[in-house]
Amino acid sequence: MPTSKRLRINGPRLQRNLEDLARFGAIAGGGVCRPAFGRADKEARDFLEDRMRALGLAIHIDSIGNLFGIRNGRESKPVVLCGSHADTVGTGGRFDGSVGVLGGLEVLETLNEAGVATRHPLGVVSFVNEEGARFTPDMMGSLVFRGDLSVEAARRMVGIDGTTVGGNIDENCYAGPSTPGELPVRCYVELHIEQGPVLERDNRTIGVVEGVQGIKWISFTLRGATAHAGAMPIHLRHDAAYVAGATIQYARQLSLQVDGQRATVGSLVLSPNLVNVVAEEARLTVDLRNADPGRLSAAEERLSLFVNDIAGTEGVRVEREVRVDVAPVMFDPSMVDAVENAAKTLGYSYMRMISGAGHDAQVMAGVCPAAMIFVPSRGGISHNVAEYSAPEHIEAGANVLLHTLLRFAD
Ligand SMILES: [Zn+2]
């Protein structure tokens, strides 16, 4: 279809829509505060629904509040879907999530203008509560869509302000008549800002996302014995702080030794935490991430062996608890190839990469073949009012989205 090959989205129009959406929950510094299921979040969803109606899309809203706009195909077939989310963290920017939803609507508007008909229907979704900052779990809307979380269980969740998801859904009229997951989906593509510094540092326009890192959070409680810092000889100590410090060192070593590994000790509390007292107890967390499940498990095993070993030598007892265990997700290779081909054909610089953050696309990868397109984040800053992605990069990302979707819609 040679005419559709020459199609490009309207960058200035997409920027205007991003500005319009950023008015809902706008905060000082150009950021957005749109916590899930709140009033500003609902106003943003109403804005998106109006845009969908203006584009002639069929509206589906399910009982958890996910919003879908569907453009008919020539045949009644599963939907080729794209989208993201419209909720933000309390100190959010105007690009995280919004770029994927509005980028998708821009693609459909471009197809409408050019009079391009596709075999499969094309759709845009705005999933509820991707961030999870107000109500856990994050990626709630896509998890409910996938069937991993029931609407009833999601509604019972109590947020940081003591209110429930269900109470907010009812108060702000979120629920629609569709049953979550009933819409047949052929594949899902999510355009998103990178939220990290890699594309900018490598001076690339498009990130071809191959997968999302798995995460393990392990908390260690180390119990030794308190003692006087002057009177107790070193070789007689059971120093919990010493074992904690060695663990921090080892986490860095693991990151350097295991391919694709990140290991972070972000929290450490010593007790009694006094200048001249050997610590009796240390509580620390290790955040382990890797896109390879085998390497992630091996890193966890090596870390635990190390901690047990050094604690044993020091005479410190170890309690270990895995608090988060999210498996890595690798996207469908043919979808990833399609994103890469679109970037290449359009003449954009690109690189293959792994997402460091979680996204609805990793949940949707359990429903249908899925993929993601990243565009650069200035300074790698996100979840912050200073979050910024350049208009030409967002335009490029939406063009890659357009041609990836066309590839699967025919
Ligand atoms: Zn996001």
Residues whose N, C-alpha, C, O or C-beta is under 5 A from the ligand:
A	BS01	ZN	D96 G97
